[in-house]
Amino acid sequence: MAHHKSALKRMRQSRKRRLYNRLNKKTAKYAIRAVREAKTVEEAVEKLRIATKVLDRISAKNVIHKNTAANRKSSLARFVNKLKFQQATV
């Protein structure tokens, strides 16, 4: 247990930030999962738009690194484009 006031405050801040980061990462994870589990192309495009917003927001708040967000958005966009191509060829 901490003995200094500043250490106690730091513990409180860390706990609050940890919960905030966990919530935001979980939100991003669910948004990404929703894109990957979409049944139709239209649904996937709409979910991609939402996931992009979520990833941009949490990278702006430094919950995740901006390059990590960019990589995930790129991966999801490739997935949706592949889905579009598969539906067009069927």
C-alpha positions, 0 to 999 in steps of 0.5 A: 500500500502506498504511503504518500498522498501523491502515490495514493492519487496516482493509484486512483488516477491509474484505476480510473484510466484503466477502466476507461481504456478497457471500456474503449478497447472493448467497444472497438473489439465489438465494432470490429467483430460486428463488421466481420460477422455482417451477413450482407455487404450493405450491413458490412459497409454500415458496420465499417463506418461505425467501426472506423468512427470508434477506432478514430475516436480511441486513437485520438484519445491515445487509448490505442496508437494511431498506426494500430487504428489505421492498420485495423481500419485498413484490414476491415476495409479490405475485408469488406471489399473482398466481400463486395467482390465475392457477391458481385461474382456470385 
